[in-house]
Amino acid sequence: MKKIFRIFLIVLITLAVFVGLDMLFFYHIANESKKVVKSIEKYKSVKKIPSYFIKLRPIKDYYQENLKNLRPVMNPDSKMDSIIIFGCSYAYGYVFPNEQTISYVMSKYSKRPIYNRAINSTGIQHVIYQLRDENIYKAVKTKPKYVFYVLMDYTGHFERLYYTSMPSIIDNNYYFTYKQKGNELVERKPFLNLYYNFAIIRHIQNKLILNWVNYNYWTKSNKKLFNFFILHFKTINKLIKSNWGESEDSEFPKLIILTFEHTKKYMWENELKKEGIDVIDIADTIGVHELYKLSKGYFEPEVSPHPNGKVWEELIPELKKIYPDL
């Protein structure tokens, strides 16, 4: 009996020490984030003990939580075939007013209804999620003519394909991702709310993912990684075609990737073109390389550089030349 009690006491003390360390780690990360990101309300003060130290709370779907923050529809009364824009904070226009978003600038050159469905911090997989959600078909009033995806720089979206919780430990929402089974993508289900709510465990998991993707992107050029990436866009294209199919008076919607990705693009661009997916390199299209240099004025330095309205003001007229019926 004494042995069982001793074991129980050791486990209890170990758990208490771990929870204490986890709290300290959480507050350290929160305070570091607060120094860097002063404009975001959730980082300004972290006064409450994270709720996972009090009770287990249900995991919330990040996508569903942020649907209320979508950008307004441009040209909402137009009866023409529409344009849908997907992506992360690059397409959403993080920290910018609506006037500097890709959807707003595009509305200057297009009479079509423009739906900006981008959500901050999301990845390619969230587009699949949206396209499998019947609510998008209720929201988009006319068949899309063009579907754009704004692809973030370098390996950012590659990493997000493998997360199972929000990359930032400040949040504790479920981060929606898929795993590959054959040639299909199957939702990767979360498990044990407690696991997702511990900051140290999540931090380690996120670092492992980051290191694995960076190694397989920069060092090995792992074909498996690129095939997984390509499969997401193939699935998106398939869903677009099946849900807004070809008709007598119009063709399938055209999927176009607007990419800031200048390296290793050959590993995936040609495969997507075989599927009828266009890939537009933004820097090449507007004739300005080294877009990321803040001195050039295309990106804002706050938080991490994000494209401002200047990028879209130069890009959209060039897109209009490529797609005259934009």
N, C-alpha and C positions, 0 to 999 in steps of 0.2 A: 504493500500500500504506500509505504514511504517512497519507494522507487518511482511509482506512478506519479505521486505528488511532486517529486523532485523534477521529473521530466516535464510535467505540466507547468511547473514554475519556471523552468528554463525556457520553454517555448513562449510563455507569457512575457518574460523579460526580454527575450530576443525580439518578439513582435513589437513590444513597447519601444525598444531602442530603434528598431527599423522605422517605425512610424514617426518617432522624434526626428531622426535623421532625414526622413522624407519631407517632413514639415519644413525643416531648415533649408533643405535643397530647393523646395518649392518657392519659399520666400526669397532665396538668393536669386533664382531665375527670374522671379517676378520683379525684383528690384533692378536687376540688370536690364530687363526689358523696358522698365519704366524710364530708365536713363536714355535709352535709344529711341523709344517710341513715345513721345510726350503728347502727341495729338490724339491718341486713341484712349477713349474713356476707360476701357476695362483694365488698362495698364497703369492708370494714374495713381490708384491706391489699392493695395491688397490688404484689407483690414480684417476680413473674416477668415476664420480657419476654413480651409477647403472642406466642402461638405462631405468628402469621402472619409474624413476623420470622425464624422458624427454618425452617418448612416450610408448605406449603399443606395445610390440613386440610379434610376434607369438611364441607360445610354441613350442619348438623343442623336438623331440623324442630323448631321451638319447641314446637308442640303435642305431638308424640310425646315430647319430653323431659320434659314436665310432667304426663303422664298419671298418674304415680305419686304426684302430690301432690293428687289430688282429695279433696274433703271426703267424710266417711263418708255412706253411705246412711241416711236416717232411716226408721223403721218398716220395716226390711228384710223382716220376716216377713209383712207384710200382703199379702193376695191381691187387694186392690182395684186398680182402674186407677190408674196412678201419676201423679206430677208430676215433670217435668224442669225444672230451672232452668239456663239458660245465661247467660253474661256474662263480664265481666272481673273485676278485683279487687273491684269494688263488690259483685258477687254472691258472689264467693269468700269475702270477709271478710278482706281483706288486713290483716295485723298483728293480727288478732283471734283469740281462741280460738273453737272451733266453736260455743259457746253464744251467740255474738253474730251468727251468720250468719243469712241469710234462711231457709235450709233448716231450721235448728234451730228457729227461732221458728215457722215454718210448721207444723212437726210437732206443736206444742202445740195447733193448731187443726184439724189434718187427720189422719185415720187412714191416709191413702194412703202408699205408699212414695214417698219424695222423693229424687230423684237430683240432687245439685248438681254439674253438669258445668262450672261456671265455672272459668276458668284465668286467673291474673294476666297482665295486659298483652296479652290477646288482644282481638280485635274481632269484629264481626258475621260476617265471613267464616269464622271458625273454627267457627261453628255449622254452616255448610254442610259444611265439612270433616268434622266429627263425624258429621253425618247421612248422609254418603256413605261412612262407615267402618262396615263390617259389625260391628265389635266393640261398637258402642253397642247394637246389637240383642241381642247376647248378654248385655250387662251389665244392660239394662233388662228385668226379668223379666215385667212386665205392660204392656199397652198404656197409653200416657199419656192421661190425661183432660185435663190442662192442660200446656202448655209455656210457661214464662215466659222472657222475655229482659229482663235489667236493663240499661237503656241509660244509659251514663255521661253526665255533664254536658256541655253545650255541644258543641263541635266535636270532642271527643276521639275518638269512634269514626268520625267522617268522615275524620280524618287517617289512621287505621289502615287504612282501605280501600285506601290507595295505597302503603303501605310495601312494600319488597321485602327489607328486612333489619330486625332488631330496632331500634326507635327509639333505644334506648340503645346507645352505641358500646361500652359495657363488655361487652355480650354480642356474640357473633358468630354467633348462630343465624339461620337462614333464617326470615323472617317471612312466613307464608303469606297470599297475597292473590290476587284474581281480577281479570281485565280483562273488559270487556263486548264481546261479539260478537253483534250483533243483540239479541235478547231473552234471550240465554244468558250465563252467567258461565263463563269458561274460566280455568283455573289459570295464574297468571303465574309462569313458570319462572325460577329463578335462573340466573345465568350467571357464569363466571369467579370461582372461590372467592377469588382474590386481591383482586378488586374489593370484595367484601363484607368483607374483613378489614382494609382501610385505614380508619383512624378519620377522617381528614380528608375523604375522599370520602363516607363514609357520613354524616358530620355535614352536609356541604353538601347532599346529597340530602335528608336529613330536614328541613333548614331550608327548602329549596325547596318541599317538600310542605306543610309547615306554613303557609308564607306563601301558597301557592296556595289551599289550602282556606280559610284565614281570609278571604282577599280575596273568594273566590267565595261564601262563606257570609255574611259580614257586609256587604260592600259591594255586590256584584252580585246576590246571591241567585240564583246560577247554577242554572238548571233541570237542566242536565246532571248536576251534582253530586248534587242531590236525587233525580233519577231513578235514578242509580247506587246510591244509598243504599236507595231503595225496592225496587229490583230484588233486592237481597240478601234482604230480608224476604219478598218474593214467592217467591223460590226456596226459602227455609226453609219457608214454608207449604206449598209444593208437595211438598217432600220429606217433610214430616210426613204429609201426606195420602196420598202414594203408598206410604209405608212402614208407616203405621199407619192404614189406610183405615177407612172407615165399614163397620159390620157391622150385622146385624139387631138386636142388643141395645145398640149404642152408636154414637154419632156420631163424626165426625172429631175428633181432639184439637184443643183450642182454643189458638191462639197468642195470648199476651198480652204486650204490651210495657209494662214498668214504667219510666217515664221520669223522669229528673231534668232533662230538656231542656225549658226553659220558653220559649226564644226560637225564632222561626221554625218552631214546631211545625206551624203551619198549612200549611207547604210540603210536609209529608209525611204528617201524621196522617190527613187525609181520604182520601188515596189508599190507605192501608193498611186503613182501615175498609171500603172498597169490596171488599177481598179477604176480609173477615170476620175481620180481625185487630183485636183490641181494644187500645186505647192508654190506659193509666192514668197520669195525672199524679200523682206521689206527693205533691207539695206541696198540690195541690188536694184530693186525697183525704183527707189527714189534717188539712187546714185550717191548715197552718203554712207560711207563705211565708218566703222568705229562709232556707231550710234551711241554706245554706252558711255562714251566720254562726256562727263557732265558739262564740260566747257562748250560742247556743241549745242546744248540746250534742248535735247530731245527727251531727256529723262530728269525727273525730280529726285533729289538726293534723300528726301525724308523716308525713313524706315529702310527701304532698299529701293534702288532706282526703279521708277515706274514710268512708262511712256506717257507723255502729256499730249495735249491737242496738236502740237506742232508736227508730231509724227503723222497723225491722221490727216492733217491739212495738206501734207505733201503726198501722202500715199493714195488717198481716195481719188484724186484726179487721174492718177496713173492707172488705178484699177478701172476707172471709167473708160480708159483707152482700150484696156484688155477686154472688158465686158461692157460694150456700149449700151446694153439694155439694163444696166445696173439700175 
